């Protein structure tokens, strides 16, 4: 088969040969597989890329039917497609609406796109077939579809924005979290989600993104469409173009409200008495240590009171722990209501309470201790048989100042003074005396 390009110039024919060589070179080194067939489907010519794509040498293909390059399942119907094309030979892509595959010499298949270009020669109709391997594109399309499916099904909000903070993409997780549909918010500034007081947050984050930094687990607050606020953890990553320049930011926002509430519950359980809701002993001892440190460093005055309920054991023994728990909660609530907001109230033992009073000296503490004795005595609970039960309290208190030796010594001294008062009133440790029904 001859290749030629018409020329009006005469001479020695070198220009004609040069043009022919250029056409042949363009065919031979085309990036797509090039196959030329006659009307019968016989292969007349192939290029180097065809050999590479299909694994045949060109001498193994020339003269064979083009169906050699077609999967077995399509070979029987392929001649009909050729015949239909020959009735109206127009340049067009092959197999519109169908997935096409080529078959290699080793029997493996790969997805292809085929463009047909008919032309007439002295020998009759010829068809040029440009065959492109689209395996990489299919993989990229598959990966992109998988990515879109993951993004869309994610419970997290996944959002992209440009370097001016304008929202570009918005997934289903973002719609569920913030309440805006994609068509409501794409094209809007990201600041639409900022509650009052956080206006300077977005510029700072975008500044870090422009510098190429990634921001991990940035905990903050965002405002939803209905005006409610949600606590979120943000992860921001730069979006780069093919040259590596930062052109935008990808944001993943996760709702951490439940986690924060759970953490707060765990902290409260760790630091508070489950029955009364007051601080527990471990937490209160930290409070005392901090107060002693402030007193020794800054001279800040405070007083520690320890009180033990006289006769409480008798109520537990006679009426059960349920009745005792009711009395403990009643006394705890009464102490919390009587004392200042700055005072720290704790349950440090079974029937022992403690109060830390910042900025209170011994004289003030003595007055408050008297009030607390009266308060505890007025706390009553009714038994199942309609008896009113009450207890009294023994109290020891110690002033905390620059001369305080340690937090341990404060607790020891207050405990000692409390039991001195208890013995002076005729009570011993766990002595049930005095836990009698309250007068009507």
C-alpha positions in Angstrom: 0.0 0.0 0.0 1.4 3.4 -1.0 1.3 6.5 1.1 1.2 9.8 -0.8 0.3 13.5 -0.5 -0.5 15.5 -3.6 1.9 18.4 -4.5 1.8 20.9 -7.3 5.6 21.3 -7.4 7.7 19.5 -9.8 11.4 18.9 -9.6 13.0 15.7 -8.6 10.1 14.5 -6.5 11.9 15.0 -3.2 9.1 17.1 -1.7 6.6 14.4 -2.6 8.8 11.8 -0.9 9.3 14.0 2.1 5.5 14.6 2.6 4.9 10.8 2.2 7.5 10.1 4.9 5.9 12.7 7.3 2.5 11.0 6.9 3.9 7.6 7.3 5.9 8.7 10.4 2.8 10.3 11.9 0.9 7.0 11.4 3.7 4.8 12.7 4.4 6.8 15.9 0.9 7.9 16.7 0.1 7.5 20.4 -3.0 5.4 19.6 -3.0 2.0 18.0 -3.7 2.6 14.2 -5.1 -0.3 12.1 -6.1 0.0 8.5 -8.5 -2.6 7.1 -10.1 -3.2 3.7 -13.8 -3.8 3.0 -13.5 -7.5 3.9 -12.1 -6.6 7.3 -8.6 -7.8 6.4 -5.8 -5.9 8.2 -3.6 -4.1 5.7 -1.4 -2.0 8.0 -0.7 -1.5 11.7 1.6 0.8 13.6 4.0 0.3 16.5 1.5 1.3 19.2 -0.8 -1.5 17.9 2.0 -4.1 18.4 2.5 -2.7 21.9 -1.2 -2.7 22.8 -2.1 -6.2 21.5 1.2 -8.0 21.8 1.3 -9.2 18.2 4.1 -8.5 15.7 2.8 -6.7 12.7 3.6 -9.7 10.4 1.3 -11.7 12.6 -1.6 -9.3 12.0 -1.3 -8.2 8.4 -3.6 -10.2 6.2 -5.7 -11.5 9.1 -9.2 -10.4 9.9 -9.6 -7.5 12.3 -11.8 -9.8 14.4 -8.4 -11.2 15.7 -8.3 -8.1 17.9 -11.9 -8.5 19.1 -12.9 -10.6 22.2 -14.3 -14.1 21.3 -17.8 -13.2 22.6 -18.1 -10.4 20.0 -16.4 -12.0 17.0 -19.6 -13.5 15.5 -21.5 -10.2 15.4 -18.6 -8.0 14.4 -18.8 -8.6 10.6 -22.4 -7.3 10.7 -21.2 -4.1 12.3 -18.6 -3.8 9.5 -21.2 -4.4 6.8 -23.5 -1.8 8.3 -20.6 0.8 8.5 -19.8 0.1 4.8 -23.3 1.1 3.8 -22.7 4.6 5.1 -19.0 5.1 5.7 -18.7 8.3 7.8 -16.1 9.2 10.3 -17.5 8.4 13.8 -16.7 6.7 17.1 -17.4 3.0 17.2 -19.7 1.3 19.6 -21.6 4.4 20.9 -23.4 3.4 24.1 -21.5 0.2 24.4 -18.4 -0.8 26.3 -15.7 -1.9 23.9 -12.7 -4.2 24.6 -9.7 -5.3 22.7 -8.2 -8.8 23.0 -4.4 -9.2 23.3 -2.4 -12.1 21.9 -2.3 -13.7 25.4 -6.1 -13.6 25.6 -6.4 -10.8 28.1 -8.8 -7.9 27.4 -8.6 -4.2 28.0 -11.2 -1.4 27.5 -10.8 0.7 24.4 -12.2 3.6 22.5 -12.2 3.3 18.7 -12.6 6.0 16.1 -13.3 5.0 12.5 -12.1 7.1 9.5 -13.1 5.8 6.0 -11.3 6.8 2.9 -11.3 5.7 -0.8 -8.4 4.3 -2.8 -8.0 2.8 -6.2 -8.4 -0.6 -4.6 -11.7 0.4 -2.9 -12.9 1.4 0.6 -10.4 1.5 3.4 -11.1 2.2 7.0 -8.6 3.6 9.5 -9.2 2.5 13.1 -7.7 4.6 15.9 -7.6 2.4 19.0 -7.0 4.0 22.4 -6.4 2.0 25.6 -8.6 3.6 28.3 -7.7 1.4 31.2 -6.1 4.2 33.1 -9.1 6.4 32.6 -11.5 3.6 33.7 -9.4 3.1 36.8 -9.4 6.8 37.4 -13.2 7.0 36.8 -13.7 4.0 39.2 -11.5 5.6 41.8 -13.3 8.9 41.5 -16.7 7.1 41.7 -15.5 5.3 44.8 -14.2 8.5 46.3 -17.5 10.3 45.6 -19.5 7.4 47.2 -17.3 7.5 50.3 -17.5 11.3 50.6 -21.3 11.3 50.1 -22.0 8.5 52.5 -19.6 9.9 55.2 -21.2 10.9 58.5 -18.7 13.7 58.7 -19.1 17.0 56.9 -16.6 17.1 54.0 -16.4 20.6 52.4 -14.0 22.2 49.9 -13.5 25.9 49.6 -11.2 28.3 47.7 -8.6 30.5 49.3 -11.1 33.2 49.8 -13.2 30.9 51.9 -16.0 30.4 49.3 -17.6 27.0 49.5 -17.1 24.9 46.4 -18.4 21.4 47.4 -20.7 20.2 50.1 -21.5 16.5 50.9 -24.4 14.8 52.5 -22.7 14.8 55.9 -22.4 18.6 55.8 -26.1 18.9 54.9 -27.1 16.6 57.8 -24.7 18.3 60.3 -25.4 22.0 59.4 -28.9 21.8 57.8 -28.0 23.5 54.5 -28.7 21.8 51.2 -25.8 22.0 48.7 -27.6 24.4 46.4 -28.3 26.7 49.3 -24.7 27.1 50.4 -22.3 26.4 47.5 -20.8 29.8 46.4 -21.4 31.3 49.9 -18.5 32.3 52.2 -17.6 29.8 54.9 -18.2 32.5 57.5 -21.9 31.8 57.2 -21.2 28.9 59.7 -19.4 31.1 62.2 -21.2 32.0 65.4 -20.7 35.6 66.8 -17.3 36.1 68.3 -15.4 33.7 66.1 -15.1 36.0 63.0 -11.3 36.0 63.1 -11.1 32.2 63.0 -11.4 31.6 59.2 -8.7 34.1 58.2 -6.3 32.5 60.6 -7.1 29.0 59.3 -6.8 30.0 55.6 -3.5 31.7 56.4 -2.2 28.4 57.6 -3.6 26.6 54.6 -1.9 29.1 52.2 1.3 28.3 53.9 0.8 24.6 53.0 0.1 23.5 56.6 -2.4 20.9 57.6 -4.6 21.6 60.6 -5.6 18.6 62.7 -8.4 18.2 65.2 -9.1 21.9 65.7 -12.0 22.0 68.1 -14.4 24.9 67.8 -18.1 25.8 67.4 -20.2 26.2 64.2 -23.7 27.6 63.7 -26.3 25.5 61.9 -29.0 26.8 59.6 -31.6 26.8 62.4 -29.4 28.9 64.6 -28.3 26.1 66.9 -24.6 25.7 67.6 -22.7 22.4 67.3 -19.2 21.6 68.7 -17.0 20.2 66.0 -13.4 19.0 65.4 -12.0 20.3 62.1 -9.2 18.8 60.0 -8.1 21.1 57.1 -5.8 20.1 54.3 -4.4 22.2 51.4 -5.8 21.4 47.9 -3.0 21.7 45.3 -3.1 21.9 41.5 -0.9 19.8 39.2 2.0 22.2 39.8 1.8 21.9 43.5 0.4 25.3 44.2 -2.2 25.6 47.0 -5.5 26.5 45.4 -8.0 25.7 48.1 -8.8 23.8 51.3 -10.5 20.6 52.1 -12.3 20.6 55.5 -13.6 17.6 57.4 -15.9 18.6 60.3 -16.9 16.0 62.9 -19.7 16.5 65.5 -18.0 16.0 68.9 -20.9 17.2 71.0 -21.7 13.7 72.2 -18.1 12.9 72.9 -17.6 16.1 74.9 -20.7 15.4 76.9 -19.5 11.9 77.6 -16.1 13.2 78.6 -17.7 15.8 80.9 -19.8 13.0 82.5 -16.6 10.9 83.0 -14.8 13.9 84.6 -17.8 14.5 86.9 -18.0 10.9 87.9 -14.2 10.9 88.6 -14.4 14.1 90.7 -17.9 14.0 92.3 -19.8 11.9 94.8 -22.4 9.9 92.9 -24.9 10.1 95.7 -24.9 13.8 96.7 -23.3 15.3 93.6 -20.7 17.1 95.8 -17.0 16.8 95.2 -15.5 13.5 96.3 -12.4 13.2 98.6 -9.9 12.9 95.8 -11.1 16.1 94.1 -11.4 17.9 97.4 -7.8 17.0 98.4 -6.6 18.6 95.2 -8.6 21.7 96.1 -6.9 21.8 99.5 -3.5 21.4 98.0 -4.1 24.3 95.6 -5.4 26.5 98.4 -2.4 25.7 100.6 -0.1 26.6 97.7 -1.8 29.9 97.2 -1.7 30.7 100.9 2.0 30.0 101.2 2.8 31.9 97.9 0.4 34.9 98.1 -0.8 34.9 101.8 -4.3 34.1 100.7 -6.4 33.2 103.8 -8.9 30.3 103.9 -10.5 27.9 106.4 -11.2 24.2 106.2 -14.2 22.7 108.1 -14.7 18.9 108.6 -18.0 17.7 109.9 -19.1 14.3 110.9 -22.8 13.3 111.5 -23.4 12.2 115.0 -25.7 9.1 115.3 -25.9 8.5 111.5 -25.0 4.8 111.9 -28.1 4.2 114.0 -30.4 5.4 111.2 -28.7 3.0 108.7 -28.9 0.1 111.2 -32.6 0.7 112.2 -34.1 1.9 108.9 -31.7 0.8 106.2 -29.2 2.5 103.9 -32.0 3.9 101.7 -33.1 6.1 104.5 -29.5 7.0 105.3 -28.9 8.0 101.7 -31.9 10.2 101.7 -30.6 12.0 104.8 -27.1 12.4 103.2 -28.6 14.0 100.1 -30.8 16.3 102.2 -27.8 17.5 104.2 -25.6 17.9 101.1 -28.3 20.0 99.4 -28.7 22.1 102.5 -25.0 22.8 102.8 -24.7 23.8 99.1 -27.7 26.2 99.6 -26.3 27.8 102.8 -22.7 28.4 101.7 -21.3 30.9 99.2 -20.7 30.1 95.5 -17.0 30.4 96.1 -17.1 27.8 99.0 -16.2 24.2 98.1 -18.4 21.5 99.6 -17.5 17.8 99.5 -18.5 14.5 100.8 -15.2 13.0 102.0 -16.4 9.8 103.7 -19.5 7.8 104.5 -21.1 10.4 106.8 -18.3 13.0 106.7 -18.5 16.3 104.8 -15.9 19.0 104.3 -16.1 22.7 103.4 -13.3 24.9 102.1 -14.0 28.6 102.5 -11.6 30.9 100.7 -10.9 34.3 102.2 -12.4 33.2 105.5 -10.5 33.4 108.8 -11.0 31.4 112.0 -13.4 33.9 113.5 -15.7 33.8 110.5 -15.4 30.1 110.3 -16.5 29.7 114.0 -19.7 31.6 113.2 -20.4 29.5 110.1 -19.7 26.3 111.9 -22.4 27.2 114.4 -24.8 27.9 111.6 -23.9 24.5 110.0 -24.6 22.7 113.3 -28.1 24.2 113.4 -28.6 23.5 109.7 -27.7 19.8 110.0 -30.0 19.4 113.1 -32.9 20.9 111.1 -32.5 18.4 108.3 -35.1 15.7 108.7 -36.3 12.7 106.8 -39.5 10.7 107.2 -39.3 6.9 107.7 -41.9 4.5 106.2 -43.7 4.5 109.6 -43.8 8.3 109.5 -41.1 9.0 112.0 -39.0 12.1 111.4 -35.3 11.2 111.8 -32.5 13.8 112.4 -28.8 13.9 113.4 -26.4 16.4 114.8 -22.9 17.3 113.6 -19.5 17.6 115.1 -17.2 20.1 113.4 -13.5 20.8 113.4 -12.0 23.7 111.5 -8.5 24.9 110.8 -7.3 28.2 109.3 -5.0 28.0 106.2 -2.4 30.7 105.9 1.3 31.2 105.2 2.3 29.1 108.2 0.4 26.1 107.1 2.9 23.2 106.9 1.1 21.1 104.2 -2.2 20.1 102.9 -2.0 16.7 104.7 -1.5 18.5 108.0 -4.5 20.7 107.5 -6.8 17.6 107.0 -5.2 15.8 110.0 -5.6 18.9 112.3 -9.2 19.4 111.3 -10.0 15.7 111.7 -8.5 15.8 115.2 -10.5 18.8 116.3 -13.7 17.4 114.9 -13.3 14.2 117.0 -12.4 16.2 120.1 -15.8 18.0 119.8 -17.5 14.7 119.2 -16.1 13.2 122.4 -16.9 16.4 124.3 -20.5 15.9 123.3 -20.5 12.3 124.4 -20.2 10.7 121.0 -17.4 8.3 119.9 -16.6 7.0 116.4 -19.7 5.2 115.0 -21.5 5.9 118.3 -25.2 5.4 117.5 -26.4 7.5 120.5 -28.4 10.6 119.7 -29.9 9.2 116.5 -33.4 9.3 117.9 -36.6 10.3 116.3 -36.9 14.1 115.9 -39.4 15.7 118.2 -42.8 16.3 116.5 
